[in-house]
Amino acid sequence: MRKSQLGGPSTDRITEVQIRQGKNLLGIQYDVDLSDVVTRIMPTGADRDGNVLYLPELFLDSPLLSSYPHPKWIHMDVSDAKEVASGSEARTKDECYTLLREKAQEQFDAGCDLPNVSVSVDFLNCAKTEEYKEYGLLQNIFLGDAVRVVAPRITGTTLIVKPTHNIWLANPLPSGCASRFPLPANTARAGNPPAA
């Protein structure tokens, strides 16, 4: 069998099943999309005269800035960061600076400095092999199960993947990892699954 066919109920459980290099991992392919990565944010507000208010340091850098060949920056207008001299919404320039920094940091905390990564994983489902016949129940994986992919020579790390329909979502990768597998017709939710 070349590729696993996933089926069964959606269980949302973490399994002990591993897709491991040298055991049942047949191939892995990465696609890294850097087009939406932001490593430098220049937030702006408005001073009491309506002029653009810049931070004294002008911008905030991501802690991951050195992981990229050059900064990828954006301008972020923070409409709430307006200096107001008096009234119920009074805000000093220092309070505006604090708000600008917080809004930029929220973007970094949300993962704007991480690429979108898709990973295609080709593996042998051990539950269907003669060698694992006695342990087949322990090796079964279903849609919604989380499994571990261990490929140190390829990835240098361990990925936790969760098959959902014909897409595999992974953490800690921010946008998820996608893998296309042929699925039985009764497991497809909408349309036909794409060819692998």
C-alpha positions in Angstrom: 0.0 0.0 0.0 1.5 3.4 -1.0 -0.6 5.9 0.9 -2.9 5.6 3.8 -6.6 5.8 3.5 -8.1 7.5 6.4 -11.7 6.8 7.6 -13.8 6.4 10.6 -15.4 8.8 13.0 -13.9 12.2 13.9 -12.6 11.6 17.4 -10.3 14.7 18.1 -8.0 12.5 20.2 -4.2 12.5 20.5 -2.9 9.1 19.6 0.4 7.3 20.3 0.6 6.5 16.6 3.8 7.8 15.0 4.7 8.4 11.4 8.5 7.9 11.7 11.4 8.2 9.3 12.8 4.7 8.8 9.5 3.1 9.8 6.5 4.2 7.9 7.3 7.6 6.5 7.6 7.4 2.7 8.1 11.0 1.9 7.6 14.6 3.1 7.4 17.8 1.1 7.4 21.4 2.4 6.1 24.6 0.9 7.0 27.7 2.8 5.1 30.9 1.9 6.8 34.1 3.1 4.4 36.5 1.3 2.4 37.5 4.4 5.3 37.6 6.9 5.8 40.9 8.7 8.9 41.4 10.9 8.8 45.2 11.3 5.8 47.2 12.2 5.6 51.0 12.1 2.4 51.9 14.1 1.1 55.5 13.9 -1.5 57.5 15.6 -2.4 61.2 15.7 -1.2 64.0 18.0 -3.6 66.7 19.3 -3.2 68.8 16.1 -4.1 65.9 13.9 -0.6 65.3 12.6 0.8 61.8 12.3 2.2 60.5 15.6 5.2 58.2 15.2 6.9 56.2 18.0 10.3 57.7 19.1 11.9 54.5 17.8 9.7 54.7 14.7 9.0 50.9 14.5 9.0 47.7 16.5 10.9 44.6 15.3 9.9 41.0 15.7 12.1 38.8 17.9 12.4 36.6 14.7 13.8 39.5 12.6 17.2 37.8 12.3 15.6 34.6 10.9 14.9 36.5 7.6 17.4 38.0 5.1 15.8 41.5 5.4 13.0 43.2 7.3 9.5 42.8 5.9 7.7 45.9 7.2 4.2 47.3 7.2 2.6 50.6 8.3 -0.2 50.1 10.8 -2.6 53.0 11.5 -3.9 52.7 15.1 -7.0 54.9 15.1 -7.4 54.7 18.9 -4.0 56.2 19.5 -5.0 59.8 19.3 -3.7 62.4 21.7 -6.6 64.2 23.4 -5.9 67.1 25.7 -9.1 67.1 27.8 -12.5 65.5 28.1 -13.7 62.0 29.0 -11.3 60.4 26.4 -8.2 62.4 27.4 -5.0 60.6 26.3 -1.4 61.8 26.7 1.3 61.3 24.1 2.9 58.7 26.3 -0.3 56.8 26.6 -0.6 56.9 22.8 3.0 55.5 22.5 2.1 52.7 24.9 -1.0 51.9 22.8 1.0 51.9 19.6 3.5 49.5 21.0 0.8 47.2 22.4 -1.1 47.0 19.1 2.1 46.2 17.2 3.0 43.5 19.8 -0.5 42.0 19.4 0.3 41.4 15.7 3.6 39.6 16.6 1.8 37.6 19.3 -0.7 36.6 16.6 2.1 35.1 14.4 2.4 37.8 11.7 6.2 37.1 11.8 5.8 33.4 11.0 5.5 31.9 7.5 2.6 29.8 6.2 4.0 26.3 5.9 2.3 23.4 4.0 3.6 19.9 4.5 2.6 16.9 2.4 3.3 13.6 4.2 3.3 10.3 2.4 3.2 7.3 4.8 2.5 3.6 5.1 -0.5 2.9 7.4 1.1 0.2 9.6 -2.4 -1.0 10.7 -2.9 -2.4 7.2 0.4 -4.4 7.1 1.0 -8.1 7.9 3.7 -7.2 10.4 1.3 -5.1 12.5 -1.8 -7.4 12.1 -1.9 -8.2 15.8 -1.4 -4.5 16.7 -3.7 -3.1 14.0 -6.1 -1.6 16.6 -3.3 0.3 18.2 -2.1 1.7 14.8 -5.4 2.9 13.4 -5.8 6.6 12.9 -9.0 8.3 12.0 -10.0 11.8 10.8 -9.6 14.2 13.7 -6.8 12.1 15.4 -3.5 13.8 16.2 -0.4 11.8 15.2 3.3 12.6 15.6 5.5 12.8 12.5 9.2 12.2 13.5 11.7 13.0 10.7 14.8 14.4 12.3 16.9 14.2 9.1 14.3 16.1 7.2 12.6 18.5 9.6 15.0 18.6 12.6 12.0 18.4 14.8 8.8 16.5 15.6 5.5 17.7 14.1 2.1 17.0 15.6 -0.4 16.7 12.8 -4.2 16.3 12.9 -5.9 14.9 9.8 -9.1 16.7 9.0 -11.0 15.7 5.8 -8.2 15.7 3.3 -6.1 18.4 5.0 -3.6 17.9 7.7 -3.3 20.7 10.2 -0.2 21.0 12.3 1.1 22.8 15.4 3.4 24.5 16.3 3.4 25.7 12.7 1.2 28.8 12.6 -1.0 28.4 9.5 -1.1 24.6 9.4 0.3 21.9 7.3 -1.6 20.6 4.4 -1.4 17.1 3.0 -3.6 15.5 0.4 -4.5 11.8 0.6 -7.0 9.9 -1.4 -10.0 9.3 1.0 -12.8 6.8 0.7 -15.8 8.5 -1.0 -17.9 8.3 2.2 -15.4 10.5 4.2 -15.3 13.4 1.8 -17.4 16.3 3.1 -17.7 18.3 0.0 -16.8 17.4 -3.6 -14.1 14.9 -4.5 -10.8 15.0 -2.7 -8.0 16.3 -4.9 -5.7 13.7 -6.5 -2.5 13.1 -4.6 
